Amino acid sequence: MRNQSRQLVRVVGLTCTFCYWLFLVSIPARAQQSFTLEQVMSAPFPSDLTAAKSAPRVAWVLYEQGKRNIYVAEAPEFKARRLTAYLEEDGQELSDLRFSADADTIVYM
């Protein structure tokens, strides 16, 4: 089961990287010539990817538009679903995501 979790984390990570690359490639060349600091600072990025040991489920923190929220995805579709609703940036990090033994609860700092 542990190998499946590691493999799942790798697949999700590679998928996120590939999707981001496709996004970058799809931007017209003239749009790539100029950008603002705000655009750079607000670019979304995932962190703290973790996989459940007892279920085909992953969770991660997504930083987007200055806000951090926790997302989860489950097999077989692995469609992202936001778990938290932090609508303002308060300067607090979200980290150390951990699934409970039955994979029904996520704890974080």
C-alpha positions in Angstrom: 0.0 0.0 0.0 2.9 2.3 0.7 4.3 1.9 -2.8 0.9 2.7 -4.2 0.8 5.9 -2.2 4.2 6.9 -3.4 3.3 6.1 -6.9 0.1 8.2 -6.5 2.0 11.2 -5.2 4.4 10.9 -8.2 1.6 10.7 -10.7 -0.2 13.7 -9.2 3.0 15.7 -9.1 3.9 14.9 -12.7 0.3 15.7 -13.8 0.4 19.1 -12.0 3.8 19.8 -13.6 2.6 18.8 -17.1 -0.7 20.9 -16.8 1.3 23.9 -15.7 3.7 23.4 -18.7 0.7 23.2 -21.0 -0.7 26.4 -19.5 2.6 28.2 -20.1 2.9 26.9 -23.7 -0.6 28.0 -24.5 0.1 31.7 -23.6 0.6 33.8 -26.8 4.2 35.0 -27.3 3.3 38.6 -26.9 1.6 38.0 -23.6 4.8 36.5 -22.3 6.8 39.7 -23.1 5.3 41.7 -20.2 4.0 40.9 -16.8 3.5 42.6 -13.5 5.0 41.8 -10.1 1.5 41.1 -8.9 1.0 38.5 -11.6 4.2 36.8 -10.6 3.4 36.9 -6.9 -0.1 35.6 -7.4 0.8 32.6 -9.6 -0.8 29.5 -8.1 1.5 26.8 -6.8 0.9 23.5 -4.8 2.9 22.4 -1.8 2.8 19.8 1.0 1.4 17.0 -1.2 0.6 14.0 0.9 -1.1 10.6 0.2 -3.3 8.6 2.5 -1.9 5.2 3.5 -5.2 3.4 3.6 -7.1 4.9 0.6 -6.4 6.2 -2.9 -6.6 9.8 -1.8 -4.2 12.8 -1.9 -4.2 16.2 -0.3 -2.1 19.4 -0.9 -2.0 23.0 -0.1 -2.6 25.4 -3.0 -1.5 29.0 -2.9 -3.5 31.0 -5.3 -4.2 34.7 -5.6 -2.5 35.3 -2.2 -4.6 32.7 -0.3 -3.8 29.2 0.9 -6.3 26.4 1.0 -6.3 22.7 1.3 -7.5 20.5 -1.6 -8.1 16.8 -1.8 -8.6 14.4 -4.7 -9.7 10.8 -4.7 -9.5 7.8 -7.1 -10.5 7.1 -9.8 -11.1 10.6 -11.1 -8.7 12.6 -8.8 -10.9 15.7 -9.3 -9.6 18.4 -7.0 -12.0 19.5 -4.2 -11.3 22.4 -1.9 -11.7 21.5 1.8 -10.9 24.9 3.4 -12.4 28.3 2.7 -9.7 30.8 3.7 -10.8 33.8 1.6 -8.2 36.3 2.9 -4.5 36.1 3.3 -3.7 36.2 7.0 0.0 35.4 6.8 -0.4 31.9 8.3 1.2 29.0 6.6 -0.7 25.7 6.1 1.6 22.8 6.4 2.3 19.3 7.7 -0.8 17.8 6.2 -1.5 14.3 7.6 -4.4 11.9 6.9 -5.9 10.0 9.8 -5.5 6.2 9.8 -8.8 5.7 8.1 -8.1 8.5 5.6 -11.3 10.3 6.4 -9.7 13.2 8.3 -6.9 15.6 7.5 -5.0 17.5 10.2 -2.6 20.3 9.5 -0.7 23.2 11.1 
